[in-house]
Amino acid sequence: MSNAPTRAEIIIGALPFIQAFRGTTVVVKYGGNAMVDPELTATVIQDVILMALVGMQPVVVHGGGPQIDEAMKSSGLTPTFVQGLRVTDAGTMRIVERVLVGEINQGIVAQIGKLGGSAIGLSGKDGGLIRVRKAPPKTGADGQVLDLGLVGEVTGVDPRPIRTLLAAGYIPVVAPTAGDETGATYNINADLVAGEIAAALTAEKLVLLTDTDGVLDRQGRLLSTLTLQDVERLKGDGTITKGMLP
């Protein structure tokens, strides 16, 4: 006989969790290389749909770094990063918006629908969801101060568009771009957008999905807990770098 748990046993074991989080909002940040694997993508989307089916209110915020890198290289552009943030000129911003809003966001919404869920995609521009300003210059590894271009910082979130979609039974899927009062469009780090949206919604949980086990030290060992002091030390010695920095 197999010792593997039956589906019924799995569901029974999950009941306390389902009961505890029924009716709560959970923000799921999904991005990076975890979006490239089709099998992993399908699993993530199935889990998000299951969360909605058992009474939770999932909100998906996605990134798309690898896909943007590929699109830039196809256009003859070289991705450049400073402190984990993509330097974004006007040409890069057009690619970023096309990939994030026109391709990835629509693709996730379509896949949710294909697998039996109901989703609506939006960016920070829609319904005034995200207020943004230009991010200040950052210091590069060589000590040079660099203008990041069209990289934005979140100055506020209006949760009403997302709450409207949740109340109507939809899973909101948010692309991390937004416009300022001048009409300029900005590229925003998806982790920061997910955190700001979770705070504005007073979400019960913020789940950051990644294709790594977590923050690893230089020997590849998992660091299960971190203090603010630990984070600063690990940034200083180069353990925390690139996309981990924001």
CYANA upper distance limits for C-alpha pairs under 8 A (distance plus 0.5 A):
  5 PRO  CA      9 GLU  CA      6.44
  5 PRO  CA     10 ILE  CA      7.02
  6 THR  CA     10 ILE  CA      6.84
  7 ARG  CA     11 ILE  CA      6.75
  8 ALA  CA     12 ILE  CA      6.60
  9 GLU  CA     13 GLY  CA      6.56
 10 ILE  CA     14 ALA  CA      6.72
 11 ILE  CA     15 LEU  CA      6.71
 14 ALA  CA     18 ILE  CA      6.67
 15 LEU  CA     19 GLN  CA      6.48
 16 PRO  CA     20 ALA  CA      6.54
 17 PHE  CA     21 PHE  CA      6.72
 18 ILE  CA     22 ARG  CA      6.26
 18 ILE  CA     54 VAL  CA      7.18
 18 ILE  CA     55 GLY  CA      8.39
 21 PHE  CA     55 GLY  CA      8.43
 21 PHE  CA     56 MET  CA      6.84
 21 PHE  CA    204 GLU  CA      8.45
 22 ARG  CA     54 VAL  CA      7.33
 22 ARG  CA     55 GLY  CA      5.33
 22 ARG  CA     56 MET  CA      5.41
 23 GLY  CA     55 GLY  CA      5.96
 23 GLY  CA     56 MET  CA      5.42
 23 GLY  CA     57 GLN  CA      6.93
 24 THR  CA     55 GLY  CA      8.42
 24 THR  CA     56 MET  CA      5.85
 24 THR  CA     57 GLN  CA      6.40
 24 THR  CA    203 ALA  CA      7.49
 24 THR  CA    204 GLU  CA      6.52
 25 THR  CA     56 MET  CA      6.68
 25 THR  CA     57 GLN  CA      5.04
 25 THR  CA     58 PRO  CA      6.32
 25 THR  CA     59 VAL  CA      7.87
 25 THR  CA    201 LEU  CA      8.03
 25 THR  CA    202 THR  CA      8.32
 25 THR  CA    203 ALA  CA      5.32
 25 THR  CA    204 GLU  CA      6.18
 25 THR  CA    205 LYS  CA      7.63
 26 VAL  CA     56 MET  CA      7.69
 26 VAL  CA     57 GLN  CA      6.56
 26 VAL  CA     58 PRO  CA      5.32
 26 VAL  CA     59 VAL  CA      6.72
 26 VAL  CA    198 ALA  CA      8.17
 26 VAL  CA    203 ALA  CA      6.12
 26 VAL  CA    204 GLU  CA      6.35
 26 VAL  CA    205 LYS  CA      5.45
 26 VAL  CA    206 LEU  CA      6.48
 26 VAL  CA    207 VAL  CA      7.85
 27 VAL  CA     58 PRO  CA      6.29
 27 VAL  CA     59 VAL  CA      5.20
 27 VAL  CA     60 VAL  CA      6.47
 27 VAL  CA     61 VAL  CA      7.75
 27 VAL  CA    194 ALA  CA      7.31
 27 VAL  CA    197 ILE  CA      8.22
 27 VAL  CA    198 ALA  CA      6.39
 27 VAL  CA    203 ALA  CA      7.25
 27 VAL  CA    205 LYS  CA      6.87
 27 VAL  CA    206 LEU  CA      5.36
 27 VAL  CA    207 VAL  CA      6.66
 28 VAL  CA     58 PRO  CA      7.41
 28 VAL  CA     59 VAL  CA      6.49
 28 VAL  CA     60 VAL  CA      5.35
 28 VAL  CA     61 VAL  CA      6.63
 28 VAL  CA    194 ALA  CA      7.95
 28 VAL  CA    206 LEU  CA      6.53
 28 VAL  CA    207 VAL  CA      5.28
 28 VAL  CA    208 LEU  CA      6.59
 28 VAL  CA    209 LEU  CA      7.73
 29 LYS  CA     60 VAL  CA      6.42
 29 LYS  CA     61 VAL  CA      5.25
 29 LYS  CA     62 HIS  CA      6.14
 29 LYS  CA     63 GLY  CA      8.27
 29 LYS  CA    190 ALA  CA      7.87
 29 LYS  CA    191 ASP  CA      7.18
 29 LYS  CA    194 ALA  CA      6.46
 29 LYS  CA    206 LEU  CA      8.05
 29 LYS  CA    207 VAL  CA      6.61
 29 LYS  CA    208 LEU  CA      5.36
 29 LYS  CA    209 LEU  CA      6.50
 30 TYR  CA     34 ALA  CA      7.98
 30 TYR  CA     35 MET  CA      7.77
 30 TYR  CA     60 VAL  CA      7.47
 30 TYR  CA     61 VAL  CA      6.67
 30 TYR  CA     62 HIS  CA      5.19
 30 TYR  CA     63 GLY  CA      6.89
 30 TYR  CA    208 LEU  CA      7.12
 30 TYR  CA    209 LEU  CA      5.82
 30 TYR  CA    210 THR  CA      7.81
 31 GLY  CA     35 MET  CA      6.07
 31 GLY  CA     62 HIS  CA      5.79
 31 GLY  CA     63 GLY  CA      4.93
 31 GLY  CA     64 GLY  CA      6.19
 31 GLY  CA     65 GLY  CA      7.95
 31 GLY  CA    190 ALA  CA      8.49
 31 GLY  CA    209 LEU  CA      7.56
 31 GLY  CA    210 THR  CA      7.55
 32 GLY  CA     36 VAL  CA      8.20
 32 GLY  CA     63 GLY  CA      7.01
 32 GLY  CA     64 GLY  CA      6.46
 32 GLY  CA     65 GLY  CA      6.28
 32 GLY  CA     66 PRO  CA      6.84
 32 GLY  CA    210 THR  CA      7.40
 32 GLY  CA    211 ASP  CA      8.11
 33 ASN  CA     37 ASP  CA      7.90
 33 ASN  CA     66 PRO  CA      7.04
 33 ASN  CA    210 THR  CA      8.08
 33 ASN  CA    211 ASP  CA      6.83
 34 ALA  CA     40 LEU  CA      7.30
 34 ALA  CA     41 THR  CA      7.58
 34 ALA  CA    209 LEU  CA      8.08
 34 ALA  CA    210 THR  CA      6.42
 34 ALA  CA    211 ASP  CA      5.54
 35 MET  CA     40 LEU  CA      7.85
 35 MET  CA     41 THR  CA      6.24
 35 MET  CA     64 GLY  CA      8.02
 36 VAL  CA     41 THR  CA      7.90
 36 VAL  CA     66 PRO  CA      8.36
 37 ASP  CA     41 THR  CA      6.58
 38 PRO  CA     42 ALA  CA      6.70
 39 GLU  CA     43 THR  CA      6.85
 40 LEU  CA     44 VAL  CA      6.71
 41 THR  CA     45 ILE  CA      6.74
 42 ALA  CA     46 GLN  CA      6.57
 42 ALA  CA    111 GLN  CA      8.38
 43 THR  CA     47 ASP  CA      6.72
 44 VAL  CA     48 VAL  CA      6.80
 45 ILE  CA     49 ILE  CA      6.69
 45 ILE  CA    108 ILE  CA      8.43
 45 ILE  CA    111 GLN  CA      7.98
 45 ILE  CA    112 ILE  CA      6.74
 46 GLN  CA     50 LEU  CA      6.62
 46 GLN  CA    112 ILE  CA      8.18
 46 GLN  CA    115 LEU  CA      7.51
 47 ASP  CA     51 MET  CA      6.71
 48 VAL  CA     52 ALA  CA      7.06
 48 VAL  CA     58 PRO  CA      7.06
 49 ILE  CA     53 LEU  CA      6.73
 49 ILE  CA    112 ILE  CA      7.64
 49 ILE  CA    116 GLY  CA      8.09
 49 ILE  CA    117 GLY  CA      6.14
 50 LEU  CA     54 VAL  CA      6.75
 51 MET  CA     55 GLY  CA      7.10
 51 MET  CA     56 MET  CA      5.80
 51 MET  CA     57 GLN  CA      7.62
 51 MET  CA     58 PRO  CA      7.12
 52 ALA  CA     56 MET  CA      5.49
 52 ALA  CA     57 GLN  CA      6.19
 52 ALA  CA     58 PRO  CA      6.81
 52 ALA  CA    171 ILE  CA      8.16
 57 GLN  CA    166 LEU  CA      7.02
 57 GLN  CA    171 ILE  CA      7.87
 58 PRO  CA    171 ILE  CA      6.67
 58 PRO  CA    172 PRO  CA      8.11
 59 VAL  CA    171 ILE  CA      6.42
 59 VAL  CA    172 PRO  CA      5.72
 59 VAL  CA    173 VAL  CA      6.80
 59 VAL  CA    174 VAL  CA      8.33
 60 VAL  CA    171 ILE  CA      7.89
 60 VAL  CA    172 PRO  CA      6.69
 60 VAL  CA    173 VAL  CA      5.22
 60 VAL  CA    174 VAL  CA      6.64
 61 VAL  CA    173 VAL  CA      6.35
 61 VAL  CA    174 VAL  CA      5.20
 61 VAL  CA    175 ALA  CA      6.75
 61 VAL  CA    176 PRO  CA      7.78
 61 VAL  CA    190 ALA  CA      7.35
 61 VAL  CA    193 VAL  CA      8.01
 61 VAL  CA    194 ALA  CA      6.30
 62 HIS  CA    105 ASN  CA      8.10
 62 HIS  CA    173 VAL  CA      7.91
 62 HIS  CA    174 VAL  CA      6.92
 62 HIS  CA    175 ALA  CA      6.38
 62 HIS  CA    176 PRO  CA      7.61
 62 HIS  CA    190 ALA  CA      6.83
 63 GLY  CA    100 LEU  CA      7.66
 63 GLY  CA    175 ALA  CA      7.54
 63 GLY  CA    176 PRO  CA      7.44
 63 GLY  CA    189 ASN  CA      8.23
 63 GLY  CA    190 ALA  CA      5.80
 64 GLY  CA     68 ILE  CA      6.62
 64 GLY  CA     99 VAL  CA      8.08
 64 GLY  CA    100 LEU  CA      6.86
 64 GLY  CA    104 ILE  CA      7.72
 65 GLY  CA     69 ASP  CA      6.62
 66 PRO  CA     70 GLU  CA      6.80
 67 GLN  CA     71 ALA  CA      6.72
 67 GLN  CA     99 VAL  CA      7.61
 68 ILE  CA     72 MET  CA      6.56
 68 ILE  CA     95 ILE  CA      7.52
 68 ILE  CA     96 VAL  CA      6.56
 68 ILE  CA     99 VAL  CA      6.82
 68 ILE  CA    100 LEU  CA      8.44
 69 ASP  CA     73 LYS  CA      6.69
 69 ASP  CA     78 THR  CA      8.42
 69 ASP  CA     79 PRO  CA      6.71
 70 GLU  CA     74 SER  CA      6.65
 71 ALA  CA     75 SER  CA      6.88
 71 ALA  CA     95 ILE  CA      7.43
 71 ALA  CA     99 VAL  CA      8.27
 72 MET  CA     76 GLY  CA      6.84
 72 MET  CA     77 LEU  CA      5.43
 72 MET  CA     78 THR  CA      7.05
 72 MET  CA     79 PRO  CA      7.39
 72 MET  CA     92 THR  CA      7.62
 72 MET  CA     95 ILE  CA      7.45
 73 LYS  CA     77 LEU  CA      5.59
 73 LYS  CA     78 THR  CA      6.54
 73 LYS  CA     79 PRO  CA      8.22
 79 PRO  CA     86 ARG  CA      7.56
 79 PRO  CA     87 VAL  CA      8.01
 80 THR  CA     86 ARG  CA      6.34
 80 THR  CA     87 VAL  CA      6.09
 81 PHE  CA     85 LEU  CA      5.68
 81 PHE  CA     86 ARG  CA      4.97
 81 PHE  CA     87 VAL  CA      6.15
 81 PHE  CA    242 LYS  CA      7.95
 82 VAL  CA     86 ARG  CA      7.09
 82 VAL  CA     87 VAL  CA      7.43
 82 VAL  CA    138 LYS  CA      7.27
 82 VAL  CA    139 THR  CA      7.76
 82 VAL  CA    140 GLY  CA      6.08
 82 VAL  CA    141 ALA  CA      8.25
 82 VAL  CA    146 LEU  CA      8.44
 82 VAL  CA    148 LEU  CA      8.23
 82 VAL  CA    242 LYS  CA      8.37
 83 GLN  CA    138 LYS  CA      7.77
 83 GLN  CA    139 THR  CA      8.20
 83 GLN  CA    140 GLY  CA      7.43
 83 GLN  CA    241 THR  CA      7.79
 83 GLN  CA    242 LYS  CA      6.71
 83 GLN  CA    243 GLY  CA      8.38
 83 GLN  CA    245 LEU  CA      6.61
 83 GLN  CA    246 PRO  CA      7.84
 84 GLY  CA    241 THR  CA      7.24
 84 GLY  CA    242 LYS  CA      4.56
 84 GLY  CA    243 GLY  CA      4.95
 84 GLY  CA    244 MET  CA      7.13
 84 GLY  CA    245 LEU  CA      5.81
 84 GLY  CA    246 PRO  CA      6.74
 85 LEU  CA    148 LEU  CA      8.27
 85 LEU  CA    151 VAL  CA      8.29
 85 LEU  CA    189 ASN  CA      7.67
 85 LEU  CA    242 LYS  CA      8.17
 85 LEU  CA    243 GLY  CA      7.56
 85 LEU  CA    246 PRO  CA      7.76
 86 ARG  CA    148 LEU  CA      7.74
 86 ARG  CA    151 VAL  CA      7.97
 87 VAL  CA    147 ASP  CA      8.24
 87 VAL  CA    148 LEU  CA      5.10
 87 VAL  CA    149 GLY  CA      6.55
 87 VAL  CA    150 LEU  CA      8.07
 87 VAL  CA    151 VAL  CA      7.59
 88 THR  CA     92 THR  CA      5.84
 88 THR  CA     93 MET  CA      6.29
 88 THR  CA    148 LEU  CA      6.61
 88 THR  CA    149 GLY  CA      5.51
 88 THR  CA    150 LEU  CA      5.62
 88 THR  CA    151 VAL  CA      6.67
 88 THR  CA    187 ASN  CA      7.87
 89 ASP  CA     93 MET  CA      6.56
 89 ASP  CA    148 LEU  CA      8.34
 89 ASP  CA    149 GLY  CA      5.74
 89 ASP  CA    150 LEU  CA      6.49
 90 ALA  CA     94 ARG  CA      6.89
 90 ALA  CA    149 GLY  CA      8.41
 90 ALA  CA    150 LEU  CA      7.66
 91 GLY  CA     95 ILE  CA      7.16
 92 THR  CA     96 VAL  CA      6.59
 93 MET  CA     97 GLU  CA      6.55
 93 MET  CA    150 LEU  CA      7.43
 93 MET  CA    185 THR  CA      8.11
 93 MET  CA    186 TYR  CA      7.75
 93 MET  CA    187 ASN  CA      7.36
 94 ARG  CA     98 ARG  CA      6.65
 95 ILE  CA     99 VAL  CA      6.55
 96 VAL  CA    100 LEU  CA      6.40
 96 VAL  CA    187 ASN  CA      7.66
 97 GLU  CA    101 VAL  CA      5.99
 97 GLU  CA    102 GLY  CA      7.50
 97 GLU  CA    177 THR  CA      7.57
 97 GLU  CA    187 ASN  CA      8.32
 98 ARG  CA    102 GLY  CA      5.33
 98 ARG  CA    103 GLU  CA      7.02
 99 VAL  CA    103 GLU  CA      5.43
 99 VAL  CA    104 ILE  CA      6.54
100 LEU  CA    104 ILE  CA      5.61
100 LEU  CA    105 ASN  CA      6.42
100 LEU  CA    175 ALA  CA      6.49
100 LEU  CA    176 PRO  CA      8.11
101 VAL  CA    105 ASN  CA      5.63
101 VAL  CA    106 GLN  CA      7.32
101 VAL  CA    122 LEU  CA      8.22
101 VAL  CA    123 SER  CA      7.40
101 VAL  CA    175 ALA  CA      6.44
102 GLY  CA    106 GLN  CA      6.59
103 GLU  CA    107 GLY  CA      6.37
104 ILE  CA    108 ILE  CA      6.67
105 ASN  CA    109 VAL  CA      6.82
105 ASN  CA    121 GLY  CA      6.59
105 ASN  CA    122 LEU  CA      8.23
105 ASN  CA    173 VAL  CA      7.27
105 ASN  CA    174 VAL  CA      7.68
105 ASN  CA    175 ALA  CA      6.72
106 GLN  CA    110 ALA  CA      6.57
106 GLN  CA    121 GLY  CA      7.10
107 GLY  CA    111 GLN  CA      6.64
108 ILE  CA    112 ILE  CA      6.66
108 ILE  CA    173 VAL  CA      8.10
109 VAL  CA    113 GLY  CA      6.83
109 VAL  CA    118 SER  CA      8.32
109 VAL  CA    119 ALA  CA      5.95
109 VAL  CA    120 ILE  CA      6.73
109 VAL  CA    121 GLY  CA      6.74
109 VAL  CA    173 VAL  CA      7.46
110 ALA  CA    114 LYS  CA      6.61
111 GLN  CA    115 LEU  CA      6.67
112 ILE  CA    116 GLY  CA      6.91
112 ILE  CA    117 GLY  CA      5.55
112 ILE  CA    118 SER  CA      6.90
112 ILE  CA    119 ALA  CA      6.97
113 GLY  CA    117 GLY  CA      5.36
113 GLY  CA    118 SER  CA      5.91
113 GLY  CA    119 ALA  CA      7.26
117 GLY  CA    171 ILE  CA      8.37
118 SER  CA    169 GLY  CA      7.89
118 SER  CA    170 TYR  CA      5.72
118 SER  CA    171 ILE  CA      6.64
119 ALA  CA    170 TYR  CA      5.39
119 ALA  CA    171 ILE  CA      4.86
119 ALA  CA    172 PRO  CA      6.26
119 ALA  CA    173 VAL  CA      7.35
120 ILE  CA    165 LEU  CA      8.17
120 ILE  CA    170 TYR  CA      6.96
120 ILE  CA    171 ILE  CA      6.85
120 ILE  CA    172 PRO  CA      5.79
120 ILE  CA    173 VAL  CA      6.63
121 GLY  CA    172 PRO  CA      6.44
121 GLY  CA    173 VAL  CA      5.11
121 GLY  CA    174 VAL  CA      6.46
121 GLY  CA    175 ALA  CA      8.16
122 LEU  CA    126 ASP  CA      6.50
122 LEU  CA    172 PRO  CA      7.79
122 LEU  CA    173 VAL  CA      6.71
122 LEU  CA    174 VAL  CA      5.61
122 LEU  CA    175 ALA  CA      6.80
123 SER  CA    129 LEU  CA      8.12
123 SER  CA    174 VAL  CA      5.78
123 SER  CA    175 ALA  CA      5.10
123 SER  CA    176 PRO  CA      6.69
123 SER  CA    177 THR  CA      6.31
123 SER  CA    178 ALA  CA      7.09
124 GLY  CA    128 GLY  CA      7.19
124 GLY  CA    129 LEU  CA      5.46
124 GLY  CA    130 ILE  CA      5.06
124 GLY  CA    131 ARG  CA      8.06
124 GLY  CA    174 VAL  CA      7.76
124 GLY  CA    175 ALA  CA      7.38
124 GLY  CA    176 PRO  CA      6.82
124 GLY  CA    177 THR  CA      5.89
124 GLY  CA    178 ALA  CA      4.81
124 GLY  CA    179 GLY  CA      7.78
125 LYS  CA    129 LEU  CA      6.66
125 LYS  CA    130 ILE  CA      7.03
125 LYS  CA    177 THR  CA      7.62
125 LYS  CA    178 ALA  CA      5.28
125 LYS  CA    179 GLY  CA      6.21
126 ASP  CA    161 PRO  CA      8.39
127 GLY  CA    161 PRO  CA      6.59
128 GLY  CA    158 ASP  CA      7.15
129 LEU  CA    157 VAL  CA      6.09
129 LEU  CA    158 ASP  CA      5.40
129 LEU  CA    159 PRO  CA      7.06
129 LEU  CA    160 ARG  CA      8.19
129 LEU  CA    161 PRO  CA      7.04
130 ILE  CA    154 VAL  CA      7.27
130 ILE  CA    155 THR  CA      8.18
130 ILE  CA    156 GLY  CA      6.48
130 ILE  CA    157 VAL  CA      5.17
130 ILE  CA    158 ASP  CA      6.94
130 ILE  CA    178 ALA  CA      6.61
130 ILE  CA    179 GLY  CA      8.50
131 ARG  CA    154 VAL  CA      6.40
131 ARG  CA    155 THR  CA      5.89
131 ARG  CA    156 GLY  CA      5.47
131 ARG  CA    157 VAL  CA      6.63
131 ARG  CA    178 ALA  CA      7.50
131 ARG  CA    179 GLY  CA      7.76
131 ARG  CA    180 ASP  CA      7.18
132 VAL  CA    152 GLY  CA      6.38
132 VAL  CA    153 GLU  CA      5.96
132 VAL  CA    154 VAL  CA      5.10
132 VAL  CA    155 THR  CA      5.74
132 VAL  CA    156 GLY  CA      7.60
132 VAL  CA    178 ALA  CA      6.99
132 VAL  CA    179 GLY  CA      7.07
132 VAL  CA    180 ASP  CA      6.19
132 VAL  CA    186 TYR  CA      8.17
133 ARG  CA    152 GLY  CA      5.89
133 ARG  CA    153 GLU  CA      5.89
133 ARG  CA    154 VAL  CA      7.16
133 ARG  CA    155 THR  CA      7.23
133 ARG  CA    180 ASP  CA      6.86
134 LYS  CA    149 GLY  CA      8.35
134 LYS  CA    150 LEU  CA      7.12
134 LYS  CA    151 VAL  CA      6.52
134 LYS  CA    152 GLY  CA      5.08
134 LYS  CA    153 GLU  CA      6.62
134 LYS  CA    186 TYR  CA      7.99
135 ALA  CA    148 LEU  CA      7.68
135 ALA  CA    150 LEU  CA      8.37
135 ALA  CA    151 VAL  CA      6.18
135 ALA  CA    152 GLY  CA      5.41
135 ALA  CA    153 GLU  CA      5.79
136 PRO  CA    147 ASP  CA      7.62
136 PRO  CA    148 LEU  CA      7.98
137 PRO  CA    145 VAL  CA      6.76
137 PRO  CA    146 LEU  CA      5.77
137 PRO  CA    147 ASP  CA      4.98
137 PRO  CA    148 LEU  CA      6.48
138 LYS  CA    145 VAL  CA      6.02
138 LYS  CA    146 LEU  CA      5.91
138 LYS  CA    147 ASP  CA      7.18
138 LYS  CA    148 LEU  CA      7.65
139 THR  CA    143 GLY  CA      6.11
139 THR  CA    144 GLN  CA      6.00
139 THR  CA    145 VAL  CA      4.79
139 THR  CA    146 LEU  CA      6.57
140 GLY  CA    144 GLN  CA      5.86
140 GLY  CA    145 VAL  CA      6.67
140 GLY  CA    146 LEU  CA      7.25
150 LEU  CA    185 THR  CA      7.57
150 LEU  CA    186 TYR  CA      5.47
150 LEU  CA    187 ASN  CA      6.70
151 VAL  CA    186 TYR  CA      5.78
151 VAL  CA    187 ASN  CA      5.35
151 VAL  CA    188 ILE  CA      6.37
152 GLY  CA    178 ALA  CA      8.46
152 GLY  CA    186 TYR  CA      5.65
152 GLY  CA    187 ASN  CA      6.26
152 GLY  CA    188 ILE  CA      5.61
153 GLU  CA    188 ILE  CA      7.02
154 VAL  CA    188 ILE  CA      8.19
154 VAL  CA    192 LEU  CA      8.40
154 VAL  CA    193 VAL  CA      7.65
154 VAL  CA    196 GLU  CA      8.04
156 GLY  CA    196 GLU  CA      8.24
157 VAL  CA    196 GLU  CA      7.42
157 VAL  CA    197 ILE  CA      6.95
157 VAL  CA    200 ALA  CA      6.73
158 ASP  CA    200 ALA  CA      7.75
159 PRO  CA    163 ARG  CA      6.62
159 PRO  CA    197 ILE  CA      7.78
159 PRO  CA    200 ALA  CA      6.52
159 PRO  CA    201 LEU  CA      6.53
160 ARG  CA    164 THR  CA      6.49
161 PRO  CA    165 LEU  CA      6.98
162 ILE  CA    166 LEU  CA      6.70
162 ILE  CA    172 PRO  CA      6.82
163 ARG  CA    167 ALA  CA      6.53
164 THR  CA    168 ALA  CA      6.84
165 LEU  CA    169 GLY  CA      6.94
165 LEU  CA    170 TYR  CA      5.74
165 LEU  CA    171 ILE  CA      7.50
165 LEU  CA    172 PRO  CA      6.94
166 LEU  CA    170 TYR  CA      5.76
166 LEU  CA    171 ILE  CA      6.85
166 LEU  CA    172 PRO  CA      7.60
175 ALA  CA    190 ALA  CA      8.36
176 PRO  CA    187 ASN  CA      7.15
176 PRO  CA    188 ILE  CA      5.97
176 PRO  CA    189 ASN  CA      7.28
176 PRO  CA    190 ALA  CA      5.96
176 PRO  CA    193 VAL  CA      6.84
177 THR  CA    185 THR  CA      7.40
177 THR  CA    186 TYR  CA      6.11
177 THR  CA    187 ASN  CA      5.49
177 THR  CA    188 ILE  CA      6.23
178 ALA  CA    185 THR  CA      6.11
178 ALA  CA    186 TYR  CA      5.94
178 ALA  CA    187 ASN  CA      7.56
178 ALA  CA    188 ILE  CA      8.10
179 GLY  CA    183 GLY  CA      6.23
179 GLY  CA    184 ALA  CA      5.85
179 GLY  CA    185 THR  CA      4.79
179 GLY  CA    186 TYR  CA      6.48
180 ASP  CA    184 ALA  CA      6.17
180 ASP  CA    185 THR  CA      7.23
180 ASP  CA    186 TYR  CA      8.37
188 ILE  CA    192 LEU  CA      8.05
188 ILE  CA    193 VAL  CA      7.48
189 ASN  CA    193 VAL  CA      6.90
189 ASN  CA    246 PRO  CA      7.80
190 ALA  CA    194 ALA  CA      6.57
191 ASP  CA    195 GLY  CA      6.79
191 ASP  CA    208 LEU  CA      8.22
191 ASP  CA    246 PRO  CA      8.09
192 LEU  CA    196 GLU  CA      6.68
192 LEU  CA    246 PRO  CA      7.70
193 VAL  CA    197 ILE  CA      6.58
194 ALA  CA    198 ALA  CA      6.54
194 ALA  CA    206 LEU  CA      8.08
195 GLY  CA    199 ALA  CA      6.71
195 GLY  CA    206 LEU  CA      7.60
196 GLU  CA    200 ALA  CA      6.69
197 ILE  CA    201 LEU  CA      6.60
198 ALA  CA    202 THR  CA      6.37
198 ALA  CA    203 ALA  CA      5.52
198 ALA  CA    205 LYS  CA      8.06
198 ALA  CA    206 LEU  CA      6.85
199 ALA  CA    203 ALA  CA      6.94
210 THR  CA    214 GLY  CA      8.07
213 ASP  CA    222 LEU  CA      7.45
214 GLY  CA    222 LEU  CA      6.84
214 GLY  CA    223 LEU  CA      7.76
214 GLY  CA    224 SER  CA      8.32
215 VAL  CA    222 LEU  CA      6.47
215 VAL  CA    223 LEU  CA      6.16
215 VAL  CA    224 SER  CA      8.22
215 VAL  CA    240 ILE  CA      8.34
216 LEU  CA    220 GLY  CA      5.60
216 LEU  CA    221 ARG  CA      5.63
216 LEU  CA    222 LEU  CA      5.08
216 LEU  CA    223 LEU  CA      6.17
216 LEU  CA    239 THR  CA      8.27
217 ASP  CA    221 ARG  CA      5.92
217 ASP  CA    222 LEU  CA      7.14
217 ASP  CA    223 LEU  CA      7.25
217 ASP  CA    239 THR  CA      6.88
218 ARG  CA    239 THR  CA      6.86
226 LEU  CA    230 ASP  CA      6.19
226 LEU  CA    231 VAL  CA      7.06
227 THR  CA    231 VAL  CA      6.89
228 LEU  CA    232 GLU  CA      6.92
229 GLN  CA    233 ARG  CA      6.73
230 ASP  CA    234 LEU  CA      6.59
231 VAL  CA    235 LYS  CA      6.59
231 VAL  CA    240 ILE  CA      8.11
232 GLU  CA    236 GLY  CA      6.64
233 ARG  CA    237 ASP  CA      6.90
234 LEU  CA    238 GLY  CA      6.64
234 LEU  CA    239 THR  CA      5.55
234 LEU  CA    240 ILE  CA      5.94
235 LYS  CA    239 THR  CA      6.50
235 LYS  CA    240 ILE  CA      5.25
235 LYS  CA    241 THR  CA      7.04
235 LYS  CA    245 LEU  CA      8.07
236 GLY  CA    240 ILE  CA      8.49
240 ILE  CA    244 MET  CA      6.46
240 ILE  CA    245 LEU  CA      6.87
241 THR  CA    245 LEU  CA      5.97
